[in-house]
Amino acid sequence: MNLDMTFSALADPNRRALLESLEAGEQTLSNLASPLPISLMAIQKHILVLEKAELVTTNKIGRNRYVRLRIDGLLNAADWMQNTKTRWNAALERLEEEVLEEENKQK
């Protein structure tokens, strides 16, 4: 899993909207395109980016291409964010302790 590709894919509001639509389950490209004010060709390009980032999978059945959310790709990004949050919280707690120690020394 490449986090750079994941976050790059998530940076676009249309791709985030597509992912939100897929929370309800697998959908065809045309169903995904209907609520968005962009062309089917643009939707296909966005889906390709999401697929390369391992956030969705596609499957062609007959004339329809079905798109499904890959939760593992999102979980990897969420894990990275949680680990980063944990490290920052620990660093901020250490900073707070140092500030309090310094204030107590000055009293």
MMTF fields as JSON, N, C-alpha, C and O atoms, coordinates in Angstrom:
{
  "mmtfVersion": "1.0.0",
  "mmtfProducer": "UNKNOWN",
  "numBonds": 427,
  "numAtoms": 428,
  "numGroups": 107,
  "numChains": 1,
  "numModels": 1,
  "chainsPerModel": [1],
  "groupsPerChain": [107],
  "chainIdList": ["A"],
  "bondAtomList": [4, 2, 8, 6, 12, 10, 16, 14, 20, 18, 24, 22, 28, 26, 32, 30, 36, 34, 40, 38, 44, 42, 48, 46, 52, 50, 56, 54, 60, 58, 64, 62, 68, 66, 72, 70, 76, 74, 80, 78, 84, 82, 88, 86, 92, 90, 96, 94, 100, 98, 104, 102, 108, 106, 112, 110, 116, 114, 120, 118, 124, 122, 128, 126, 132, 130, 136, 134, 140, 138, 144, 142, 148, 146, 152, 150, 156, 154, 160, 158, 164, 162, 168, 166, 172, 170, 176, 174, 180, 178, 184, 182, 188, 186, 192, 190, 196, 194, 200, 198, 204, 202, 208, 206, 212, 210, 216, 214, 220, 218, 224, 222, 228, 226, 232, 230, 236, 234, 240, 238, 244, 242, 248, 246, 252, 250, 256, 254, 260, 258, 264, 262, 268, 266, 272, 270, 276, 274, 280, 278, 284, 282, 288, 286, 292, 290, 296, 294, 300, 298, 304, 302, 308, 306, 312, 310, 316, 314, 320, 318, 324, 322, 328, 326, 332, 330, 336, 334, 340, 338, 344, 342, 348, 346, 352, 350, 356, 354, 360, 358, 364, 362, 368, 366, 372, 370, 376, 374, 380, 378, 384, 382, 388, 386, 392, 390, 396, 394, 400, 398, 404, 402, 408, 406, 412, 410, 416, 414, 420, 418, 424, 422],
  "bondOrderList": [1, 1, 1, 1, 1, 1, 1, 1, 1, 1, 1, 1, 1, 1, 1, 1, 1, 1, 1, 1, 1, 1, 1, 1, 1, 1, 1, 1, 1, 1, 1, 1, 1, 1, 1, 1, 1, 1, 1, 1, 1, 1, 1, 1, 1, 1, 1, 1, 1, 1, 1, 1, 1, 1, 1, 1, 1, 1, 1, 1, 1, 1, 1, 1, 1, 1, 1, 1, 1, 1, 1, 1, 1, 1, 1, 1, 1, 1, 1, 1, 1, 1, 1, 1, 1, 1, 1, 1, 1, 1, 1, 1, 1, 1, 1, 1, 1, 1, 1, 1, 1, 1, 1, 1, 1, 1],
  "groupList": [{"groupName": "MET", "atomNameList": ["N", "CA", "C", "O"], "elementList": ["N", "C", "C", "O"], "formalChargeList": [0, 0, 0, 0], "bondAtomList": [1, 0, 2, 1, 3, 2], "bondOrderList": [1, 1, 2], "singleLetterCode": "M", "chemCompType": "L-PEPTIDE LINKING"}, {"groupName": "ASN", "atomNameList": ["N", "CA", "C", "O"], "elementList": ["N", "C", "C", "O"], "formalChargeList": [0, 0, 0, 0], "bondAtomList": [1, 0, 2, 1, 3, 2], "bondOrderList": [1, 1, 2], "singleLetterCode": "N", "chemCompType": "L-PEPTIDE LINKING"}, {"groupName": "LEU", "atomNameList": ["N", "CA", "C", "O"], "elementList": ["N", "C", "C", "O"], "formalChargeList": [0, 0, 0, 0], "bondAtomList": [1, 0, 2, 1, 3, 2], "bondOrderList": [1, 1, 2], "singleLetterCode": "L", "chemCompType": "L-PEPTIDE LINKING"}, {"groupName": "ASP", "atomNameList": ["N", "CA", "C", "O"], "elementList": ["N", "C", "C", "O"], "formalChargeList": [0, 0, 0, 0], "bondAtomList": [1, 0, 2, 1, 3, 2], "bondOrderList": [1, 1, 2], "singleLetterCode": "D", "chemCompType": "L-PEPTIDE LINKING"}, {"groupName": "THR", "atomNameList": ["N", "CA", "C", "O"], "elementList": ["N", "C", "C", "O"], "formalChargeList": [0, 0, 0, 0], "bondAtomList": [1, 0, 2, 1, 3, 2], "bondOrderList": [1, 1, 2], "singleLetterCode": "T", "chemCompType": "L-PEPTIDE LINKING"}, {"groupName": "PHE", "atomNameList": ["N", "CA", "C", "O"], "elementList": ["N", "C", "C", "O"], "formalChargeList": [0, 0, 0, 0], "bondAtomList": [1, 0, 2, 1, 3, 2], "bondOrderList": [1, 1, 2], "singleLetterCode": "F", "chemCompType": "L-PEPTIDE LINKING"}, {"groupName": "SER", "atomNameList": ["N", "CA", "C", "O"], "elementList": ["N", "C", "C", "O"], "formalChargeList": [0, 0, 0, 0], "bondAtomList": [1, 0, 2, 1, 3, 2], "bondOrderList": [1, 1, 2], "singleLetterCode": "S", "chemCompType": "L-PEPTIDE LINKING"}, {"groupName": "ALA", "atomNameList": ["N", "CA", "C", "O"], "elementList": ["N", "C", "C", "O"], "formalChargeList": [0, 0, 0, 0], "bondAtomList": [1, 0, 2, 1, 3, 2], "bondOrderList": [1, 1, 2], "singleLetterCode": "A", "chemCompType": "L-PEPTIDE LINKING"}, {"groupName": "PRO", "atomNameList": ["N", "CA", "C", "O"], "elementList": ["N", "C", "C", "O"], "formalChargeList": [0, 0, 0, 0], "bondAtomList": [1, 0, 2, 1, 3, 2], "bondOrderList": [1, 1, 2], "singleLetterCode": "P", "chemCompType": "L-PEPTIDE LINKING"}, {"groupName": "ARG", "atomNameList": ["N", "CA", "C", "O"], "elementList": ["N", "C", "C", "O"], "formalChargeList": [0, 0, 0, 0], "bondAtomList": [1, 0, 2, 1, 3, 2], "bondOrderList": [1, 1, 2], "singleLetterCode": "R", "chemCompType": "L-PEPTIDE LINKING"}, {"groupName": "GLU", "atomNameList": ["N", "CA", "C", "O"], "elementList": ["N", "C", "C", "O"], "formalChargeList": [0, 0, 0, 0], "bondAtomList": [1, 0, 2, 1, 3, 2], "bondOrderList": [1, 1, 2], "singleLetterCode": "E", "chemCompType": "L-PEPTIDE LINKING"}, {"groupName": "GLY", "atomNameList": ["N", "CA", "C", "O"], "elementList": ["N", "C", "C", "O"], "formalChargeList": [0, 0, 0, 0], "bondAtomList": [1, 0, 2, 1, 3, 2], "bondOrderList": [1, 1, 2], "singleLetterCode": "G", "chemCompType": "PEPTIDE LINKING"}, {"groupName": "GLN", "atomNameList": ["N", "CA", "C", "O"], "elementList": ["N", "C", "C", "O"], "formalChargeList": [0, 0, 0, 0], "bondAtomList": [1, 0, 2, 1, 3, 2], "bondOrderList": [1, 1, 2], "singleLetterCode": "Q", "chemCompType": "L-PEPTIDE LINKING"}, {"groupName": "ILE", "atomNameList": ["N", "CA", "C", "O"], "elementList": ["N", "C", "C", "O"], "formalChargeList": [0, 0, 0, 0], "bondAtomList": [1, 0, 2, 1, 3, 2], "bondOrderList": [1, 1, 2], "singleLetterCode": "I", "chemCompType": "L-PEPTIDE LINKING"}, {"groupName": "LYS", "atomNameList": ["N", "CA", "C", "O"], "elementList": ["N", "C", "C", "O"], "formalChargeList": [0, 0, 0, 0], "bondAtomList": [1, 0, 2, 1, 3, 2], "bondOrderList": [1, 1, 2], "singleLetterCode": "K", "chemCompType": "L-PEPTIDE LINKING"}, {"groupName": "HIS", "atomNameList": ["N", "CA", "C", "O"], "elementList": ["N", "C", "C", "O"], "formalChargeList": [0, 0, 0, 0], "bondAtomList": [1, 0, 2, 1, 3, 2], "bondOrderList": [1, 1, 2], "singleLetterCode": "H", "chemCompType": "L-PEPTIDE LINKING"}, {"groupName": "VAL", "atomNameList": ["N", "CA", "C", "O"], "elementList": ["N", "C", "C", "O"], "formalChargeList": [0, 0, 0, 0], "bondAtomList": [1, 0, 2, 1, 3, 2], "bondOrderList": [1, 1, 2], "singleLetterCode": "V", "chemCompType": "L-PEPTIDE LINKING"}, {"groupName": "TYR", "atomNameList": ["N", "CA", "C", "O"], "elementList": ["N", "C", "C", "O"], "formalChargeList": [0, 0, 0, 0], "bondAtomList": [1, 0, 2, 1, 3, 2], "bondOrderList": [1, 1, 2], "singleLetterCode": "Y", "chemCompType": "L-PEPTIDE LINKING"}, {"groupName": "TRP", "atomNameList": ["N", "CA", "C", "O"], "elementList": ["N", "C", "C", "O"], "formalChargeList": [0, 0, 0, 0], "bondAtomList": [1, 0, 2, 1, 3, 2], "bondOrderList": [1, 1, 2], "singleLetterCode": "W", "chemCompType": "L-PEPTIDE LINKING"}],
  "groupTypeList": [0, 1, 2, 3, 0, 4, 5, 6, 7, 2, 7, 3, 8, 1, 9, 9, 7, 2, 2, 10, 6, 2, 10, 7, 11, 10, 12, 4, 2, 6, 1, 2, 7, 6, 8, 2, 8, 13, 6, 2, 0, 7, 13, 12, 14, 15, 13, 2, 16, 2, 10, 14, 7, 10, 2, 16, 4, 4, 1, 14, 13, 11, 9, 1, 9, 17, 16, 9, 2, 9, 13, 3, 11, 2, 2, 1, 7, 7, 3, 18, 0, 12, 1, 4, 14, 4, 9, 18, 1, 7, 7, 2, 10, 9, 2, 10, 10, 10, 16, 2, 10, 10, 10, 1, 14, 12, 14],
  "groupIdList": [1, 2, 3, 4, 5, 6, 7, 8, 9, 10, 11, 12, 13, 14, 15, 16, 17, 18, 19, 20, 21, 22, 23, 24, 25, 26, 27, 28, 29, 30, 31, 32, 33, 34, 35, 36, 37, 38, 39, 40, 41, 42, 43, 44, 45, 46, 47, 48, 49, 50, 51, 52, 53, 54, 55, 56, 57, 58, 59, 60, 61, 62, 63, 64, 65, 66, 67, 68, 69, 70, 71, 72, 73, 74, 75, 76, 77, 78, 79, 80, 81, 82, 83, 84, 85, 86, 87, 88, 89, 90, 91, 92, 93, 94, 95, 96, 97, 98, 99, 100, 101, 102, 103, 104, 105, 106, 107],
  "secStructList": [7, 7, 2, 2, 2, 2, 2, 2, 2, 2, 6, 1, 2, 2, 2, 2, 2, 2, 2, 2, 2, 2, 6, 6, 7, 7, 3, 3, 2, 2, 2, 2, 2, 6, 6, 1, 1, 1, 7, 2, 2, 2, 2, 2, 2, 2, 2, 2, 2, 2, 2, 2, 6, 6, 1, 3, 3, 3, 3, 3, 3, 6, 6, 3, 3, 3, 3, 3, 3, 7, 2, 2, 2, 2, 2, 2, 2, 2, 2, 2, 2, 2, 2, 2, 2, 2, 2, 2, 2, 2, 2, 2, 2, 2, 2, 2, 2, 2, 2, 2, 2, 2, 2, 2, 2, 2, 7],
  "xCoordList": [0.85, 0.0, 0.884, 1.763, 0.658, 1.415, 0.575, -0.412, 0.977, 0.203, 0.177, -0.812, 1.258, 1.263, 0.139, -0.573, -0.013, -1.083, -2.451, -3.388, -2.56, -3.838, -4.247, -5.365, -3.334, -3.69, -3.851, -4.655, -3.102, -3.281, -4.675, -5.354, -5.09, -6.429, -7.514, -8.529, -7.294, -8.291, -8.33, -9.261, -7.328, -7.265, -8.337, -8.654, -8.883, -9.878, -11.292, -11.659, -12.093, -13.452, -14.363, -15.238, -14.172, -14.999, -14.69, -15.601, -13.422, -13.07, -13.591, -14.035, -13.537, -14.105, -15.614, -16.161, -16.285, -17.731, -18.017, -18.994, -17.167, -17.34, -17.192, -17.978, -16.179, -15.984, -17.173, -17.596, -17.705, -18.877, -20.071, -20.836, -20.234, -21.33, -21.17, -22.153, -19.92, -19.652, -19.83, -19.817, -19.994, -20.247, -21.524, -21.657, -22.461, -23.733, -23.571, -24.473, -22.442, -22.208, -21.768, -21.656, -21.524, -21.059, -22.046, -23.261, -21.504, -22.345, -21.713, -20.508, -22.53, -22.004, -21.434, -21.765, -20.567, -20.02, -21.116, -21.054, -22.115, -23.183, -23.978, -24.388, -24.202, -24.893, -24.05, -24.58, -22.737, -21.847, -21.82, -21.707, -21.923, -21.827, -23.081, -23.0, -24.232, -25.489, -25.599, -26.096, -25.177, -25.35, -24.26, -24.403, -23.177, -22.067, -22.154, -22.597, -21.736, -21.825, -20.618, -20.14, -20.126, -19.002, -19.342, -20.26, -18.595, -18.898, -18.55, -17.804, -19.103, -18.798, -17.314, -16.703, -16.73, -15.301, -14.468, -13.473, -14.875, -14.165, -14.308, -13.355, -15.489, -15.711, -14.772, -14.17, -14.65, -13.763, -12.32, -11.617, -11.882, -10.52, -10.341, -9.311, -11.339, -11.269, -11.238, -10.5, -12.033, -12.058, -10.705, -10.245, -10.067, -8.744, -7.73, -6.913, -7.789, -6.903, -7.184, -6.253, -8.45, -8.825, -8.407, -8.024, -8.483, -8.086, -6.569, -6.103, -5.805, -4.344, -3.919, -2.9, -4.699, -4.42, -4.956, -4.851, -5.523, -6.064, -7.201, -7.345, -8.006, -9.164, -10.459, -11.458, -10.437, -11.594, -11.114, -9.949, -12.03, -11.797, -12.903, -14.004, -12.599, -13.611, -13.743, -12.802, -14.924, -15.215, -16.179, -17.249, -15.802, -16.669, -17.524, -17.018, -18.834, -19.79, -20.674, -21.459, -20.533, -21.28, -20.841, -19.651, -21.791, -21.485, -21.274, -20.935, -21.467, -21.364, -20.052, -19.564, -19.501, -18.332, -18.8, -19.334, -18.588, -19.001, -17.799, -16.678, -18.06, -17.014, -17.365, -18.508, -16.351, -16.548, -15.453, -14.295, -15.826, -14.905, -13.965, -14.38, -12.684, -11.695, -11.397, -10.651, -11.964, -11.836, -10.406, -10.0, -9.63, -8.262, -7.399, -6.536, -7.618, -6.865, -7.157, -6.25, -8.41, -8.782, -8.296, -7.919, -8.305, -7.828, -6.338, -5.898, -5.557, -4.122, -3.894, -3.043, -4.656, -4.537, -4.991, -4.363, -6.071, -6.567, -5.559, -5.365, -4.922, -3.889, -2.731, -2.234, -2.304, -1.199, -1.58, -0.787, -2.805, -3.249, -3.342, -2.974, -3.826, -3.933, -2.556, -2.355, -1.601, -0.237, 0.396, 1.096, 0.143, 0.662, 0.034, 0.724, -1.256, -1.956, -1.379, -1.171, -1.122, -0.558, 0.81, 1.092, 1.659, 3.0, 2.916, 3.64, 2.036, 1.897, 1.358, 1.826, 0.381, -0.153, 0.922, 1.001, 1.756, 2.849, 3.833, 4.292, 4.159, 5.089, 4.499, 5.215, 3.225, 2.584, 2.502, 2.635, 2.285, 2.272, 3.647, 3.757, 4.704, 6.065, 6.339, 6.948, 5.895, 6.081, 5.337, 5.869, 4.111, 3.327, 4.032, 4.077, 4.576, 5.301, 6.514, 6.788, 7.239, 8.412, 8.018, 8.704, 6.933, 6.464, 6.063, 6.398, 5.341, 4.93, 6.143, 6.166, 7.144, 8.367, 9.066, 9.527, 9.138, 9.776, 9.014, 9.624, 7.693, 6.88, 7.104, 7.202, 7.186, 7.398, 8.787, 8.938, 9.783, 11.127, 11.158, 11.919, 10.347, 10.327, 9.576, 9.71, 8.799, 7.998, 8.805, 8.285],
  "yCoordList": [-1.184, 0.0, 1.232, 1.37, 2.116, 3.343, 4.497, 4.91, 5.007, 6.079, 7.348, 8.081, 7.624, 8.811, 8.733, 9.71, 7.558, 7.384, 7.476, 8.037, 6.927, 6.966, 8.399, 8.809, 9.162, 10.533, 11.423, 12.355, 11.147, 11.886, 11.614, 12.53, 10.354, 9.999, 10.651, 11.11, 10.69, 11.266, 12.794, 13.406, 13.406, 14.865, 15.483, 16.664, 14.706, 15.234, 15.059, 13.951, 16.125, 16.019, 15.082, 14.438, 14.997, 14.079, 12.631, 11.806, 12.314, 10.943, 10.614, 9.494, 11.589, 11.345, 11.108, 10.258, 11.854, 11.662, 10.269, 9.628, 9.809, 8.463, 7.415, 6.471, 7.588, 6.638, 6.645, 5.593, 7.826, 7.911, 7.197, 6.539, 7.323, 6.625, 5.115, 4.379, 4.663, 3.225, 2.627, 1.406, 3.468, 2.946, 2.117, 1.21, 2.43, 1.699, 0.342, -0.493, 0.114, -1.166, -0.969, 0.155, -2.073, -2.085, -1.365, -1.506, -0.589, 0.154, 0.159, -0.049, 0.397, 0.55, 1.951, 2.869, 2.095, 3.425, 4.435, 5.573, 4.031, 4.979, 5.404, 6.56, 4.485, 4.865, 5.833, 6.766, 5.61, 6.515, 7.9, 8.91, 7.941, 9.21, 10.064, 11.29, 9.439, 10.191, 11.362, 12.407, 11.277, 12.442, 13.513, 14.614, 13.196, 14.146, 14.978, 14.481, 16.236, 17.12, 16.982, 17.977, 15.75, 15.522, 14.368, 13.592, 14.266, 13.282, 11.864, 11.657, 10.906, 9.509, 9.24, 8.452, 9.893, 9.74, 10.222, 9.593, 11.336, 11.849, 10.875, 10.653, 10.301, 9.312, 8.123, 7.632, 7.666, 6.546, 6.868, 6.018, 8.078, 8.482, 8.527, 8.097, 9.046, 9.086, 7.666, 7.394, 6.773, 5.387, 4.726, 3.946, 5.023, 4.471, 4.914, 4.115, 6.188, 6.697, 5.97, 5.555, 5.815, 5.12, 3.65, 3.077, 3.055, 1.656, 1.51, 0.582, 2.42, 2.375, 2.602, 2.075, 3.383, 3.637, 2.511, 2.581, 1.485, 0.326, 0.678, 0.09, 1.659, 2.056, 1.46, 1.387, 1.031, 0.375, -0.768, -0.825, -1.663, -2.681, -2.55, -2.093, -2.955, -2.927, -4.317, -5.111, -4.586, -5.865, -5.622, -5.045, -6.062, -5.862, -7.104, -8.217, -6.88, -7.948, -7.47, -6.533, -8.123, -7.681, -6.285, -6.029, -5.395, -4.014, -3.104, -1.932, -3.615, -2.787, -3.027, -4.154, -1.949, -2.048, -1.728, -0.651, -2.684, -2.544, -2.113, -2.578, -1.221, -0.682, -1.018, -0.871, -1.474, -1.853, -1.206, -1.13, -0.753, -0.158, -1.22, -2.34, -0.852, -1.725, -1.11, -0.136, -1.663, -1.082, -1.152, -0.307, -2.152, -2.289, -1.086, -0.693, -0.496, 0.699, 1.868, 2.606, 2.033, 3.105, 2.818, 3.736, 1.555, 1.194, 1.474, 1.892, 1.247, 1.558, 3.047, 3.434, 3.878, 5.325, 5.717, 6.558, 5.114, 5.422, 4.994, 5.698, 3.85, 3.394, 4.379, 4.71, 4.846, 5.803, 7.082, 7.617, 7.566, 8.789, 8.582, 9.474, 7.426, 7.144, 7.086, 7.624, 6.431, 6.367, 7.754, 8.071, 8.572, 9.938, 10.739, 11.488, 10.585, 11.273, 10.866, 11.709, 9.576, 9.076, 9.695, 10.14, 9.723, 10.312, 11.799, 12.282, 12.532, 13.97, 14.224, 15.127, 13.435, 13.61, 13.384, 14.125, 12.36, 12.088, 13.247, 13.659, 13.776, 14.912, 16.145, 16.872, 16.388, 17.543, 17.386, 18.363, 16.163, 15.926, 16.186, 16.781, 15.737, 16.004, 17.503, 18.002, 18.219, 19.667, 20.339, 21.243, 19.902, 20.462, 20.239, 21.136, 19.042, 18.746, 19.657, 20.146, 19.885, 20.757, 22.201, 22.881, 22.663, 24.027, 24.167, 25.16, 23.168, 23.217, 23.181, 23.891, 22.372, 22.322, 23.68, 24.157, 24.289, 25.598, 26.66, 27.52, 26.599, 27.555, 27.362, 28.339, 26.11, 25.829, 26.309, 26.764, 26.207, 26.681, 28.2, 28.729, 28.886, 30.347, 30.894, 32.076, 30.077, 30.547, 30.641, 31.02],
  "zCoordList": [0.0, 0.0, 0.0, 0.85, -0.938, -1.059, -0.501, -1.11, 0.656, 1.292, 0.456, 0.481, -0.291, -1.144, -2.174, -2.403, -2.795, -3.784, -3.118, -3.685, -1.922, -1.201, -0.912, -1.225, -0.31, 0.047, -1.184, -1.17, -2.239, -3.486, -4.058, -4.524, -4.018, -4.506, -3.657, -4.181, -2.346, -1.44, -1.486, -0.965, -2.105, -2.148, -3.048, -2.912, -3.946, -4.883, -4.331, -3.939, -4.291, -3.733, -4.532, -3.953, -5.847, -6.636, -6.283, -6.209, -6.067, -5.688, -4.29, -4.037, -3.386, -2.052, -2.159, -1.455, -3.036, -3.234, -3.795, -3.409, -4.701, -5.247, -4.15, -4.072, -3.303, -2.199, -1.246, -0.765, -0.975, -0.098, -0.715, -0.009, -2.031, -2.712, -2.619, -2.536, -2.634, -2.592, -1.202, -1.048, -0.198, 1.151, 1.189, 2.01, 0.298, 0.241, -0.434, -0.362, -1.086, -1.757, -3.194, -3.681, -3.852, -5.236, -6.151, -6.007, -7.101, -8.036, -9.422, -9.567, -10.427, -11.781, -11.946, -11.195, -12.95, -13.232, -13.527, -13.061, -14.292, -14.635, -13.412, -13.313, -12.478, -11.232, -10.413, -9.811, -10.392, -9.659, -10.295, -9.6, -11.609, -12.327, -12.201, -12.268, -12.021, -12.089, -11.119, -11.538, -9.859, -8.989, -9.13, -8.598, -9.842, -9.938, -11.215, -12.251, -11.145, -12.312, -13.249, -13.793, -13.437, -14.341, -15.278, -15.015, -16.368, -17.4, -16.957, -16.0, -17.669, -17.409, -17.646, -16.923, -18.657, -18.932, -17.745, -17.384, -17.141, -15.963, -14.792, -14.045, -14.636, -13.576, -13.782, -12.828, -15.02, -15.312, -14.932, -14.384, -15.219, -14.863, -13.35, -12.831, -12.643, -11.179, -10.604, -9.657, -11.17, -10.699, -10.939, -10.105, -12.055, -12.331, -11.272, -10.813, -10.89, -9.833, -8.518, -7.827, -8.175, -6.94, -6.982, -5.962, -8.153, -8.294, -8.132, -7.471, -8.73, -8.587, -7.14, -6.695, -6.417, -5.002, -4.109, -2.884, -4.722, -4.025, -3.068, -1.997, -3.491, -2.697, -3.232, -2.517, -4.503, -5.109, -6.004, -6.397, -6.311, -7.335, -8.365, -8.059, -9.586, -10.637, -11.248, -11.245, -11.767, -12.381, -13.53, -13.337, -14.724, -15.879, -16.093, -16.234, -16.114, -16.377, -17.526, -17.375, -18.666, -19.842, -20.249, -20.436, -20.385, -20.77, -19.571, -19.739, -18.381, -17.175, -16.442, -16.351, -15.926, -15.058, -13.646, -13.382, -12.742, -11.36, -10.517, -10.72, -9.576, -8.714, -7.273, -6.84, -6.543, -5.139, -4.29, -4.703, -3.125, -2.164, -1.614, -1.315, -1.482, -0.815, 0.54, 0.636, 1.558, 2.895, 3.415, 4.213, 2.975, 3.472, 3.117, 3.902, 1.945, 1.565, 2.49, 2.873, 2.842, 3.764, 5.178, 5.906, 5.565, 6.903, 7.06, 8.131, 6.004, 6.068, 6.296, 7.096, 5.593, 5.784, 7.19, 7.834, 7.662, 9.005, 10.07, 11.061, 9.871, 10.815, 10.866, 11.943, 9.694, 9.646, 10.395, 11.169, 10.156, 10.836, 12.344, 13.108, 12.784, 14.213, 14.861, 15.951, 14.189, 14.719, 14.801, 15.762, 13.79, 13.793, 14.928, 15.62, 15.116, 16.204, 17.555, 18.428, 17.722, 18.979, 19.237, 20.349, 18.216, 18.382, 18.708, 19.578, 18.019, 18.275, 19.676, 20.369, 20.093, 21.446, 22.491, 23.47, 22.293, 23.231, 23.245, 24.31, 22.076, 22.0, 22.672, 23.361, 22.485, 23.112, 24.63, 25.367, 25.091, 26.536, 27.141, 28.213, 26.444, 26.931, 26.966, 27.913, 25.944, 25.895, 27.042, 27.686, 27.298, 28.394, 29.736, 30.577, 29.926, 31.164, 31.318, 32.414, 30.23, 30.284, 30.594, 31.358, 30.013, 30.27, 31.734, 32.38, 32.261, 33.664, 34.593, 35.598, 34.275, 35.073, 35.062, 36.098, 33.899, 33.774, 34.566, 35.203, 34.527, 35.294, 36.787, 37.529, 37.237, 38.646, 39.108, 40.242, 38.243, 38.572, 38.729, 39.54, 37.968, 37.986, 39.188, 39.503, 39.861, 40.996, 42.231, 43.281]
}
